[in-house]
Amino acid sequence: MRSKNKKRGVCANCGKTCYIESHREPPRSVGGEQTIPLCVKCHMQHHKDKNHFAQWGRLGGKITAQRYPDLWKRNLKQYRSAK
């Protein structure tokens, strides 16, 4: 969910003055602390180019399967029967 309290600033990638998101490089999960100001478009494009959305989706699926194995099995059965 995007913050409603975005600040305006200059994107470090395209130089446009607009609403800015803070991008961490490296990610917080591996100890990243420094943030880079990016506009929404550049931020989304960066993660799309790195295939992060697919990686995060697979990780989310694995976590869900571990936490809710019965739900995961039921959804898998429904998916297979729909083919």
C-alpha positions as CSV (number, residue, x, y, z in Angstrom):
1,M,0.0,0.0,0.0
2,R,1.3,3.4,-0.9
3,S,1.7,6.1,1.7
4,K,-0.7,9.0,1.5
5,N,1.9,11.3,3.0
6,K,4.4,11.3,0.1
7,K,6.8,14.1,-0.2
8,R,7.7,16.0,-3.4
9,G,11.3,15.9,-4.5
10,V,13.6,15.2,-7.4
11,C,13.9,11.6,-8.8
12,A,17.5,10.4,-8.8
13,N,16.9,8.5,-12.0
14,C,15.0,10.8,-14.3
15,G,15.4,14.1,-12.6
16,K,11.7,14.9,-12.6
17,T,10.2,16.9,-9.7
18,C,7.3,14.9,-8.4
19,Y,6.1,12.7,-5.5
20,I,9.0,10.6,-4.3
21,E,9.4,7.0,-2.9
22,S,12.4,5.8,-1.0
23,H,14.2,2.9,-2.7
24,R,16.7,0.9,-0.7
25,E,19.8,-0.4,-2.3
26,P,20.6,-3.0,-1.2
27,P,17.2,-4.1,0.2
28,R,16.5,-3.8,3.9
29,S,16.3,-7.6,4.2
30,V,20.0,-7.8,3.6
31,G,21.0,-4.9,5.7
32,G,20.4,-2.0,3.3
33,E,20.1,1.4,5.1
34,Q,20.7,4.0,2.4
35,T,17.7,5.2,0.4
36,I,17.5,6.6,-3.1
37,P,14.7,9.0,-4.0
38,L,12.8,7.7,-7.0
39,C,9.5,8.7,-8.6
40,V,6.8,6.1,-8.7
41,K,7.4,5.3,-12.4
42,C,11.1,4.8,-12.0
43,H,10.7,2.8,-8.8
44,M,8.2,0.4,-10.4
45,Q,10.4,0.1,-13.5
46,H,13.5,-0.7,-11.5
47,H,11.8,-3.6,-9.7
48,K,10.1,-4.8,-12.9
49,D,13.5,-4.9,-14.7
50,K,15.0,-6.9,-11.9
51,N,12.1,-9.3,-11.9
52,H,11.5,-8.6,-8.2
53,F,7.7,-8.8,-8.5
54,A,7.8,-12.5,-9.7
55,Q,10.4,-13.3,-7.0
56,W,8.3,-11.7,-4.3
57,G,5.2,-13.5,-5.5
58,R,6.9,-16.9,-5.3
59,L,8.2,-16.1,-1.9
60,G,4.8,-15.1,-0.7
61,G,3.3,-18.3,-2.1
62,K,5.9,-20.4,-0.2
63,I,5.2,-18.5,3.1
64,T,1.5,-19.0,2.6
65,A,1.9,-22.7,1.9
66,Q,3.9,-23.1,5.1
67,R,1.5,-21.2,7.3
68,Y,-1.7,-22.5,5.8
69,P,-1.1,-26.0,4.3
70,D,-4.8,-27.0,4.3
71,L,-5.7,-23.8,2.4
72,W,-2.9,-24.3,0.0
73,K,-3.9,-27.9,-0.8
74,R,-7.5,-26.9,-1.3
75,N,-6.6,-24.1,-3.7
76,L,-4.3,-26.4,-5.6
77,K,-7.0,-29.0,-6.0
78,Q,-9.5,-26.3,-7.3
79,Y,-6.9,-25.0,-9.7
80,R,-6.2,-28.5,-11.1
81,S,-9.9,-29.3,-11.5
82,A,-10.5,-26.1,-13.4
83,K,-8.0,-27.0,-16.1
